[in-house]
Amino acid sequence: MFARIPDFMTRFMKVPDGVSVVGIDEDTAIVGGPFEWEVKGCQSAWLFVDGHRVEYSHGQTLVTPALS
């Protein structure tokens, strides 16, 4: 995702506090849910929360925040 649109998520897309965004690179998927997802594929999935981003690679578990 960052190779094609570098800095877009961190510089131009302003996400309100408390809102989570999941980015999924091409040739990649997240499987499971509704809050725990396993990353499958060649690249990464990304979780953006409160201005921070975390990368998850194949085999890792991405946990999305629960709805309040």
C-alpha positions in Angstrom: 0.0 0.0 0.0 2.7 2.4 0.9 4.7 1.7 -2.3 1.8 2.9 -4.4 0.7 5.8 -2.3 3.5 6.8 0.0 2.6 9.0 3.0 -1.1 9.2 1.9 -2.4 7.6 5.1 -0.2 9.5 7.4 -0.1 12.9 5.7 -3.4 13.5 3.9 -6.0 11.1 5.3 -7.1 12.6 8.7 -8.9 9.9 10.7 -10.8 11.1 13.7 -9.7 9.9 17.1 -11.4 6.6 18.1 -11.8 5.5 14.4 -9.8 2.5 13.2 -8.8 1.9 9.5 -7.5 -1.4 8.2 -5.4 -1.3 5.0 -4.7 -4.5 3.1 -2.0 -4.8 0.5 -2.5 -6.6 -2.8 -2.1 -10.3 -2.8 -3.1 -10.3 0.9 -6.2 -11.0 2.9 -7.4 -11.0 6.4 -9.4 -14.0 7.5 -11.6 -14.5 10.6 -13.4 -11.8 12.6 -15.2 -10.1 13.9 -12.3 -8.8 16.0 -9.4 -11.2 15.4 -8.1 -11.6 11.9 -5.2 -13.8 10.6 -3.2 -12.2 7.8 -2.7 -14.4 4.7 -0.7 -13.7 1.6 2.4 -12.2 0.2 2.4 -8.7 1.7 0.9 -7.0 4.8 -2.2 -5.6 6.4 -2.1 -2.4 8.4 -4.0 -1.1 11.3 -4.3 2.7 11.7 -5.6 3.9 15.1 -5.2 7.4 16.6 -2.5 8.4 14.3 -0.4 5.3 14.7 0.1 2.5 12.2 1.1 -1.2 12.9 2.1 -3.6 10.2 1.0 -7.3 10.3 2.6 -9.9 8.1 1.5 -13.3 6.9 0.5 -15.5 9.8 0.2 -12.7 12.3 -3.1 -11.9 14.1 -4.5 -8.4 13.7 -7.0 -7.4 16.4 -9.4 -4.7 15.7 -10.8 -2.6 18.5 -14.3 -3.5 19.8 -17.1 -1.2 19.1 -18.2 0.9 22.1 
